[in-house]
Structure formats: C-alpha cells, structure tokens
C-alpha cells in the first residue's frame, strides 16, 4: 500500500520495522558515524536513520538506503552524518519479509574516515565520466573563499526527497578532503515531493530558508515544476529574489538528478546487465532553470546530464542504483557525491 513519509511523500510501504535504541548525538551536530551490522534477508530491504530533537520530535530529514538480499549472513558498513537540532538518533531496519539483524555497532568517525568509506564504495561502481564546467564558481566567491581559507560555512539544501538523498551522499566529506581548513555545516531543509511552489510563501520561506541562516543556499530536486496552478519557474524566481533581498547569501540552483530508471528491461530477467543506452532529452524545466540562473546571476549546476549519462552507460541492471522506483541507494548517492565533489574540486 501507499504510505506517507515526511521526507519522501507518498510511496510504497517499506514493510515491517525493527528499531534500534536511541543513541545520544555527539557535541558536534555534524559528526559522522559508522554504522556496522549483519543481515540475512530473502529480499531487498532498507536501513534507515531517524533523528529526534530534545523534545522527542522526529526531524524530517531522515536517511533511507538499501539492505541487499543474501542467503548467508553478510557484513554491512555504512556512514551517516548528524543533523543540526538532533539530540538522539536511531538505526532502523525495514523489509517486506523476514530480515534478521544483529551486531549493530555505531562509532563516531572523522570526516576523513567518512571520505575513505565513500572511496571504498565508489571503487565498486563504474567510474564517472564527468568534467565540471570551467566557468563555475564565478557567482559564489565567498563560498570558495571560506572553503579555501577556513571558517564555518552554513550550506542549506532546500527541496524534496532527492535533495535529502543528495545530502545523505556525504558529499561534504569529499569536499572537506579537498579543502582541509573548511568547516562545512550542511543543513537539509526538505519536505517530500515539495518544490519552490511551497517554499515561496512568506511563512514557509521563513521556516525553511530565513531561519536556517544560510551562507550558501542550494535549491534542487525533481519537484520544482508547476503545482496546483502555481508556475514552477516563477516560484523558483520568487525564492531566489526573497533570498537575495532578505539574506543576501550566495545561491546555487541545481537541476534534479535521480528519478525513475528509464532504461527498458527484460521483465523476465530484470536483474540482467543492460546495454549502453543514450539518456532521454533534458526536460524543458531544467533548461528554463538554467536560463533563470543566468538571468538572476546565481550559480547553476546541471545534475541531470551527468546522472542520466552515467546511468545509461553503466551497464548495470535495472534499478541497481535505486532503493525504490524513484530514490537512490547508497550506490546512486555516491554518484551524486562525486558530481558535487568535481564541481567544487580546485581547477587545474
């Protein structure tokens, strides 16, 4: 059946849940944690991390990713980052069928170790063929200065579940490795299936943008189109203009990357490797977003093209990078992390 998850919107129910104990967060809200556990599962399930504030209210920006099926007991090793405002968090496991879990161990780790974990995962994937635009950064000079020179920088990521997944790729650990002095503070301001048509109103802009005090606002996701008679592009324009007028921070507008796996598959053998395929044409919305960014003089990062080119060239089975029909698993998230890493990587 369909069920509502605040960070994702309405999607298929994930099954029964096994909840771990509440764990007190470290003094640093942006602490990385290694979560190790063993599983044995007939079907693909999920691990999830939920964060709770001091009043025992669950934060919206949670974490979901795949637990892959295995007849034998297997070791799982994942890395997550904490949240501003969280007092405790829980590791949780979900499946439509029986999935025993044991030996759960949670360990605080440094950003450098988180980056090493990401490298290990990326080494199991086809390499990403992507070069960032040479004219990038022209409109975010303060952000680049803080990355290079040090000092805290608050990066607020605004959007939907795809933005939440992009945050959960731990891209900031990779960027910090490039700029060791940087103190990157990522704040996800998200709601499932939600775009700027929601965040544009005064009340929602205040709670989701203004109150988060960004130094860099990243606007993204796949939910910024027209909604309920509200024009998508004009909504983005309104959020950008309000941000410039009321905050004055730098802005990065991103097209949406992950969506449904568009590659045709053999319904009798859905787990078979697929041949190389050309991606679909870029939706008009993202072309309009790029033009809007140029008009309003804000940075633009095309996430659509590298993701879909990568997917088509990967040769991997259908939905190999997905945890469900729309969202990325940790493999897919790592692809997103590498695109952002290359965007911020020092120019040669």
C-alpha angles and dihedrals in degrees: 000000000000117000133182120243115182094224096043109028120221114349139141114298112261096218133238120353136221111197124204124214121282111265122204113240123237123257089260108072090205095053116142119230131199111216115197124183141149125237142180114194138170092206138020111282137168143255116209136186119208124193124210129198126223090274092055092252115143115238117234097230100079131154129247129175140150131282104200123224121258134168090212130051110274134190117243122197120183136163127216135176127228128245135239108253096022119132098176140004138199134211111223136184129207135185143157088229139029113308117171115205127190145158096041110185125177118194129178110233138181124257090251090060090047089055090050090052089051090051091053091052094044090053088066092056133075108268118264114244100205135128119190119235111274093224094058123126096034090120100040103056094142091053092052092046091054092047091052100037101034135237129120119301121190111216112191114196110203126194145049140325091297089058088048090053091047088055090048091057087082090231090158091066089059093046092047089055087058091048108031093183093056121111102200115191110189117197118185114210102184147144126186117268090356132136140171091293083078101035094050096076116095094244096048093041089055096049098039103035116008096046091048091063100216126199087188122022115202114196116193150123136103098276102077097101128105114307132181092344093312116124112238099212093046089050091054089047090053094050092048093048093047090049092050093047100041103031109014093209126145118269134212117191115201131192116228118268117184120050133136117332100257096189115115112244138193104255089207092054109024093161094060120113113260129225122249111281136185115245123243119265116277111268116252090242092067093047088052090048091053090050090047092052090053091048094049094038099239128135118268127202118190104215093162099070101048093044097050095040088051093048093050094048097041099086089210122137122275112288091003087137094043134082092197139353094299112011132079126243120216090282092056093043090055090057089055090049091054093051091054091043091055091046090057097035114118113266116253 
